[in-house]
Amino acid sequence: MKCNEALKKLNKFDLLSIASFTCLSTAFAGGAIAGPLPERILWGNPTCDVSTTEILRKHELRKSALLVNPNDQNVKVQYQGIVQKHRTELQACRDRTAPQTQATWIRLYPNDVKAGVLEDVFDKVANRGYNQVFIEVFYDGRVLLPVADNPTPWRSVMEEAVKAGEVPADYDLWKQAIAIGRERGIKVYGWSFAMNFGYGYSEIKGRSGAVAINGNGENSISNTNFDRKLVANGKAFYEDAYEADHLFADPYSPIAKADLTSVVKALMQRNPDGMVFDYVRYPTNSTGALIDNVKQLWIHGQSSRTALLNSIDNRNVRELMALYLQNGNLTAEHVVQTEKRLSEAAKVKPTNIKNPAETAAIAEGLLWNIATNHAYQGVINFVTTVTAPLKQNNIPIGTVFFPNGNRTESGKFEARMQPWDRFPAYMERHPMTYALCNDGSCVADQVTEVVRQSATETLVCPVLAGTWGQGFDGHPSFEKQMQAIRAKEPKINCFSHFVYAWMEPESDRLRKAGKATGLESPTIPN
């Protein structure tokens, strides 16, 4: 039945008058997941990269200036000189070479506070022609703020390192990364989780009412893979978290919005070049199947449920929605008894509903649309609210998403309920176009679909998975993917590459293990 026909039929019984009702279009589907680190490093053919001779010279100057001869001012000047030289050359090259913005994604570790280590990371990034990075600043329930200056409910990424005496409590790795990146002509964006608050949020006192709840009264970690005894006191941060281990927030919760806004404000004080937000959605399901029952929606927490019911002016509809949320369906008896009860309360004669079963079926379909739109709107309102401080300070904002996160089909919805096509036009769009095919054409198709659903003024900057010069984990090389995309969408002038750890696996391994010294061999073209 078409939407307008259903509305007319339902209004006949005065059961629904809701102005915000809309029918949703089918969106594109596709996606892939990432795997282990590559076994070898290939340089490939990146644009705006640095020559072998210059890489080796800068590498030796960095070691000498920061590690071997830190008191030699002459060496320091030479190192700063070559860094500035490469910065100028990078900017000039990117200005004349597509893509003008080429970015990568990086996780930092406490090991990066050691002299020369973080500089080595950013030198490696600049050497490959990157002029932008996305640094994880809030993820898995930890925030990249100093232990001594962390006004948020979450623990610092540096907490254990501080306790071990490896890092000063006031060390600001996020601030330092921004400074080191800018010295090299690299824009530094923060990369933050949004509605995924991390397993550790469940341990914070007074926050149980701020998490998303489904129709069975479960939060998103009810079926966690973690042994709760082993991951208590923040140790979940060090485990490999999968979807069932992530705790998602209720986007209508004032507490949840205030908590994440405190993170945004604190990170913003370091004056990054921008911030992008990941997990701007609800949890997915294990099967990947579309959902079609209101009990499967994560809108049953107190804040979300109250907001939904309060948004409905018509008392009959509000009563039916409450029954629908409680039971997961609407029956003829629900319709008859609701009409009878409300009529008696109003001391009026109840409407004679000739076919209550048909009316219930129509009402259920429309209540489903109201509920799903409420779920969508919660995501939109949440990301708009928590990013308001950035907008007020003219700091660029972006969202990170899978293109199929907004998929619908015959009244069924993608479980993640990610309405990225409805996000404000001023927010950059960073679609994770991870489709798998040998020639990159499927990736290009995903990008085209995102462009089609985006305003002309909205920056679309595809996120590509893989590495340079070789296929990896089913993904074609970056060169092949970018060529395929630009053949279909020549106006795309921004790409990012997931992830630094795949291009520089040894750097990531050593830093993660706390064993990087800054004296490691440089990566050079091969």
C-alpha positions in Angstrom: 0.0 0.0 0.0 1.3 3.5 -0.9 2.1 5.9 1.9 -0.5 8.5 1.0 -3.2 5.8 0.7 -2.4 4.4 4.1 -2.5 7.9 5.7 -5.9 8.6 4.2 -7.3 5.3 5.4 -6.0 5.7 8.9 -7.1 9.3 9.3 -10.6 8.1 8.5 -10.7 6.6 12.0 -9.0 9.6 13.5 -6.1 7.5 14.7 -3.2 9.4 13.3 -2.3 13.0 12.4 1.4 13.2 12.3 3.1 15.8 10.1 6.5 14.4 10.2 5.6 11.1 8.6 7.8 10.3 5.6 8.4 7.3 3.3 12.0 6.4 2.9 13.8 5.5 -0.3 16.0 2.5 -0.8 19.8 3.2 -0.5 22.9 1.5 -1.7 24.4 -1.6 0.0 27.9 -2.9 0.2 30.8 -3.3 2.5 33.8 -5.3 3.7 35.9 -5.8 6.8 39.6 -5.4 7.3 42.1 -8.0 8.2 45.7 -8.4 9.6 48.7 -6.3 8.9 50.6 -6.9 5.6 53.8 -8.9 5.8 55.8 -6.4 3.7 56.0 -2.7 3.0 55.8 -1.6 -0.6 56.2 2.1 -1.5 54.1 2.0 -4.7 53.5 5.1 -6.7 52.2 7.8 -4.4 52.1 11.4 -5.6 54.1 14.2 -3.9 56.4 11.7 -2.2 60.0 12.4 -1.1 63.0 11.0 -2.9 65.2 8.3 -1.3 68.1 10.7 -0.9 66.0 13.2 0.9 64.3 10.6 3.1 67.7 9.2 4.2 69.1 12.7 4.9 66.1 13.8 7.0 66.1 10.5 8.9 69.8 10.9 9.9 69.3 14.5 10.9 66.3 13.6 13.0 68.2 10.9 14.8 71.1 13.2 15.4 69.1 16.3 16.5 66.6 14.5 18.8 68.4 11.4 20.0 72.2 11.2 19.4 73.2 14.8 19.7 70.3 16.6 21.3 72.5 19.5 22.5 73.9 20.2 19.1 72.0 23.3 18.0 73.5 23.2 14.5 72.1 19.8 13.8 68.7 20.9 15.2 68.7 23.8 12.8 69.5 21.5 9.9 66.7 19.1 10.8 64.2 21.9 11.2 65.4 23.2 7.8 64.8 20.0 5.9 61.4 19.6 7.6 60.4 23.1 6.4 61.8 22.4 3.0 59.7 19.3 2.6 56.7 21.2 4.0 57.0 23.8 1.3 57.4 21.2 -1.4 54.5 19.1 -0.1 52.2 22.1 -0.2 53.2 23.2 -3.6 52.9 19.7 -5.0 49.5 19.0 -3.5 48.2 22.4 -4.8 49.0 21.3 -8.4 48.5 17.5 -8.1 45.2 15.6 -7.6 44.1 14.8 -5.0 44.8 18.1 -3.3 44.0 16.4 0.1 45.5 13.0 0.7 45.1 11.7 4.3 45.7 8.7 6.4 44.4 7.4 9.8 46.6 6.9 12.8 46.4 5.5 16.3 48.9 7.0 18.8 50.5 5.1 21.7 52.2 6.1 25.0 55.5 5.0 23.3 55.1 8.1 21.1 56.2 10.4 23.9 59.8 9.1 23.6 62.2 11.6 21.9 62.1 11.3 18.1 59.3 8.6 17.9 56.3 10.8 17.0 58.5 12.9 14.7 59.5 9.7 12.9 55.8 8.9 12.4 55.0 12.2 10.9 58.1 12.3 8.8 57.0 8.9 7.3 53.6 10.3 6.6 55.0 13.4 4.9 57.4 11.3 2.9 54.5 9.6 1.2 52.9 12.8 0.2 50.2 13.0 2.9 49.0 16.4 3.9 46.3 15.4 6.4 45.9 12.8 9.2 43.0 11.6 11.3 44.2 10.8 14.8 42.1 8.6 17.1 41.2 10.8 20.1 38.2 9.0 21.6 37.8 5.3 21.0 37.0 2.1 22.9 36.0 4.1 25.9 39.3 6.1 26.3 40.2 9.7 25.5 43.5 11.1 24.3 43.8 13.7 27.0 46.4 14.1 29.7 45.7 12.2 32.9 46.1 15.5 34.8 43.8 17.4 32.5 40.9 15.1 31.7 37.5 16.7 32.5 35.5 13.8 30.9 34.0 10.7 32.5 36.3 8.5 30.5 39.8 7.3 31.3 42.9 8.7 29.5 44.6 6.5 26.9 47.8 7.4 28.9 46.5 6.2 32.3 48.4 2.9 32.7 51.6 4.5 31.3 51.4 7.3 33.8 50.9 4.8 36.7 54.0 2.9 35.5 56.0 6.1 35.6 56.6 6.0 31.8 54.7 9.2 31.0 54.2 12.4 33.0 50.6 12.9 34.1 50.5 16.3 32.3 51.9 15.1 29.0 49.6 16.1 26.2 50.1 13.7 23.3 47.2 15.1 21.3 48.5 18.6 21.5 52.0 17.5 20.6 50.8 15.6 17.6 49.0 18.7 16.3 52.1 20.7 16.6 54.4 18.2 15.0 52.0 17.6 12.1 51.6 21.3 11.4 55.4 21.7 11.3 55.3 19.4 8.4 52.4 21.0 6.6 50.0 18.2 7.6 46.5 19.1 8.8 45.6 17.2 12.0 42.0 16.1 12.5 40.7 14.3 15.6 38.9 11.0 14.9 36.3 10.3 17.6 33.7 7.7 18.2 30.2 9.1 18.6 27.4 6.9 19.9 29.8 4.1 20.7 30.8 5.0 24.2 33.0 1.9 24.9 32.6 -1.0 27.2 34.1 1.0 30.1 31.1 3.4 30.2 29.1 0.6 31.8 31.4 0.9 34.8 30.8 4.6 35.3 28.4 5.4 38.2 25.1 7.0 37.3 25.3 6.2 33.6 23.0 3.2 33.2 20.1 5.3 32.0 22.2 6.9 29.3 22.7 3.7 27.2 20.7 2.5 24.3 18.1 -0.2 25.1 16.2 -2.5 22.7 12.7 -3.8 23.1 13.9 -6.8 25.1 15.4 -4.4 27.8 18.9 -5.2 26.7 21.8 -2.9 26.2 24.3 -3.5 23.4 26.8 -5.4 25.6 24.2 -7.9 26.9 25.8 -10.5 24.7 29.4 -9.3 25.1 32.3 -11.6 24.2 34.3 -10.2 27.1 34.7 -12.1 30.4 33.5 -9.3 32.7 35.9 -10.2 35.5 38.9 -9.9 33.2 38.0 -6.6 31.7 36.9 -4.7 34.8 38.6 -1.4 35.8 39.2 -0.2 32.3 41.1 -3.3 31.0 38.6 -3.7 28.2 40.5 -1.0 26.4 43.3 -3.5 25.8 41.1 -6.2 24.3 40.0 -6.6 20.7 36.5 -5.1 20.8 33.9 -6.3 18.4 30.4 -5.0 17.9 29.0 -7.0 20.7 31.6 -5.5 23.1 30.7 -1.9 22.3 28.3 0.0 24.5 26.1 2.4 22.6 24.5 5.4 24.0 20.9 6.5 23.8 21.1 9.5 21.5 18.1 11.2 23.3 19.8 11.0 26.7 20.8 14.4 28.0 23.6 12.7 30.1 25.0 11.0 27.0 25.0 14.2 25.0 26.6 16.2 27.8 29.3 13.5 28.4 30.4 13.4 24.8 30.2 17.2 24.5 32.7 17.4 27.4 35.1 15.3 25.3 34.6 17.4 22.2 35.2 20.7 24.1 38.4 19.3 25.8 39.8 18.0 22.6 38.9 21.3 20.8 41.0 23.3 23.3 44.1 21.9 21.5 42.9 23.7 18.3 42.8 20.8 15.8 42.3 21.5 12.1 39.0 19.6 12.3 37.2 16.5 13.8 35.4 13.6 12.3 33.0 11.3 14.1 32.7 7.5 13.7 30.0 5.2 14.9 27.3 7.9 14.3 24.7 5.1 14.5 23.2 2.3 16.4 24.8 -1.2 16.8 24.5 -3.6 13.9 23.3 -7.2 14.3 25.4 -10.4 13.9 23.6 -11.6 10.8 23.6 -8.4 8.8 19.8 -9.0 8.1 17.5 -6.0 7.8 15.2 -5.3 10.7 11.4 -5.1 10.6 10.2 -5.1 14.2 10.1 -2.2 16.6 11.6 -4.4 19.3 14.8 -4.5 17.3 15.2 -0.7 17.4 17.4 0.8 20.1 14.8 3.4 21.2 13.4 1.7 24.3 15.6 3.5 26.8 13.8 6.0 29.1 15.0 9.1 27.3 14.3 7.9 23.8 10.9 6.3 24.6 9.8 9.5 26.5 10.9 11.7 23.6 9.0 9.5 21.1 5.7 9.5 23.0 6.0 13.2 23.8 6.4 14.0 20.1 2.9 12.6 19.3 0.1 15.1 20.0 -2.8 12.8 19.2 -3.7 10.9 22.3 -5.0 7.8 20.5 -1.9 7.5 18.5 0.3 8.0 21.6 -1.6 5.2 23.4 -1.2 2.9 20.5 2.5 3.7 20.2 3.0 2.8 23.8 1.2 -0.6 23.2 3.2 -1.1 20.0 6.5 -0.5 21.8 5.6 -2.8 24.6 4.3 -5.7 22.5 6.1 -5.4 19.2 2.9 -5.4 17.3 -0.6 -3.9 17.2 -3.7 -6.0 17.2 -7.4 -5.4 16.5 -8.1 -5.7 20.2 -5.5 -3.0 21.0 -7.3 -0.6 18.6 -10.8 -1.4 20.0 -9.8 -1.2 23.6 -7.8 2.0 23.2 -10.7 3.7 21.5 -13.1 2.5 24.2 -10.8 3.5 27.1 -10.1 7.0 25.8 -13.7 7.6 24.8 -14.9 6.7 28.3 -12.2 9.0 29.8 -13.5 11.8 27.6 -17.1 10.9 28.3 -17.9 10.6 24.6 -19.3 7.9 22.4 -16.5 5.6 21.0 -16.0 5.6 17.2 -17.4 2.5 15.6 -14.4 0.9 13.9 -15.9 -1.4 11.3 -12.7 -3.4 10.5 -10.4 -3.2 13.5 -8.0 -5.8 12.1 -7.4 -3.8 9.0 -7.1 -0.6 11.0 -4.6 -2.2 13.3 -2.5 -3.3 10.3 -2.5 0.1 8.8 -1.8 1.8 12.2 1.1 -0.6 12.8 2.7 0.2 9.5 2.5 3.9 10.2 3.7 3.6 13.8 6.7 1.6 12.4 7.5 4.6 10.2 7.2 7.0 13.1 9.4 4.8 15.2 12.1 4.4 12.6 12.1 8.1 11.8 12.5 8.8 15.5 15.5 6.5 15.6 17.0 8.3 12.6 16.3 11.7 14.1 18.0 10.7 17.3 21.2 10.1 15.5 21.0 13.4 13.6 20.2 15.4 16.7 23.0 13.7 18.7 25.8 14.4 16.2 24.5 18.0 15.7 24.4 18.6 19.5 27.8 17.2 20.4 29.5 19.0 17.5 27.9 22.3 18.2 31.1 23.7 20.0 33.1 22.9 16.9 30.6 24.6 14.6 30.6 27.7 16.9 34.4 27.9 16.5 34.4 27.3 12.8 36.3 24.0 13.1 35.5 21.6 10.3 33.2 18.6 11.2 32.9 15.3 9.4 31.1 12.0 9.7 32.5 8.6 9.0 30.1 5.9 7.8 29.6 2.8 5.6 27.6 3.8 2.5 25.0 1.0 3.2 24.3 2.2 6.8 21.1 4.0 5.6 19.8 1.1 3.5 16.1 0.3 3.4 14.2 -2.3 1.5 10.4 -2.9 1.5 9.9 -1.3 4.8 12.9 -3.0 6.4 15.9 -1.2 7.6 19.7 -1.6 8.0 20.2 -2.4 11.7 22.7 0.4 12.2 20.0 3.0 11.3 22.6 5.5 10.0 20.9 8.3 8.2 24.1 9.8 6.8 22.2 11.2 3.8 20.3 13.4 6.2 23.3 14.8 8.1 23.7 18.6 7.8 25.3 19.7 4.5 28.1 21.5 6.3 29.4 18.2 7.7 32.1 16.6 5.6 31.3 13.0 4.5 34.0 10.4 4.8 32.4 7.2 3.5 34.3 4.0 4.2 34.2 2.6 0.7 35.6 -0.9 1.4 33.8 -2.9 -1.3 35.9 -5.8 -2.7 36.6 -6.3 -6.4 39.8 -6.6 -8.4 39.6 -3.4 -10.4 38.2 -1.0 -7.9 35.0 -0.4 -9.9 32.8 -1.5 -7.0 34.5 1.0 -4.8 33.9 3.7 -7.4 30.2 2.7 -7.5 30.0 3.3 -3.7 31.5 6.7 -4.0 29.2 7.6 -6.9 26.2 6.7 -4.7 27.4 8.9 -1.8 28.0 11.8 -4.2 24.5 11.3 -5.6 23.0 11.5 -2.1 25.1 14.5 -1.0 24.6 18.2 -1.6 27.0 19.9 -4.1 28.6 22.0 -1.3 29.3 18.9 0.9 32.8 17.6 0.8 32.9 13.9 0.0 36.3 12.4 0.9 36.3 8.6 0.4 38.1 6.3 2.9 39.9 3.6 1.0 41.2 0.4 2.6 44.4 -1.2 1.6 48.0 -0.1 0.9 50.3 1.2 -1.8 51.6 -0.9 -4.7 49.9 -4.2 -3.9 46.5 -5.7 -3.3 45.9 -6.4 0.4 43.2 -8.4 2.2 41.0 -8.4 -1.0 41.4 -4.7 -1.6 43.2 -3.4 -4.8 46.1 -1.1 -4.4 45.4 2.6 -3.5 46.6 3.5 -7.0 44.0 1.3 -8.7 41.1 2.4 -6.4 41.8 6.1 -6.8 42.1 5.7 -10.6 38.7 3.9 -10.8 37.0 6.5 -8.6 38.4 9.5 -10.5 37.3 7.9 -13.8 33.7 8.0 -12.6 33.9 11.1 -10.2 36.6 13.4 -11.5 35.5 16.1 -9.0 36.6 14.0 -6.0 39.7 15.8 -4.8 40.1 14.3 -1.3 41.0 10.8 -0.4 42.1 9.1 2.8 43.8 5.8 3.2 43.0 3.3 6.0 45.4 2.9 7.7 49.0 4.1 8.6 49.5 0.7 10.4 49.0 -1.1 7.1 51.6 1.0 5.3 54.1 1.0 8.1 53.4 -2.2 10.0 56.7 -2.4 11.7 56.3 1.2 13.1 52.9 0.3 14.4 54.0 -3.0 16.0 57.0 -1.5 17.8 55.1 1.6 19.0 52.1 -0.5 20.2 54.5 -2.8 22.1 56.3 0.2 23.6 59.6 -0.7 21.9 60.1 2.0 19.3 63.2 4.1 19.9 63.2 6.4 17.0 66.5 4.8 15.8 64.7 2.3 13.5 65.6 2.2 9.8 63.7 4.5 7.5 61.1 3.4 5.0 62.4 4.2 1.5 61.0 3.7 -2.1 61.6 0.2 -3.4 
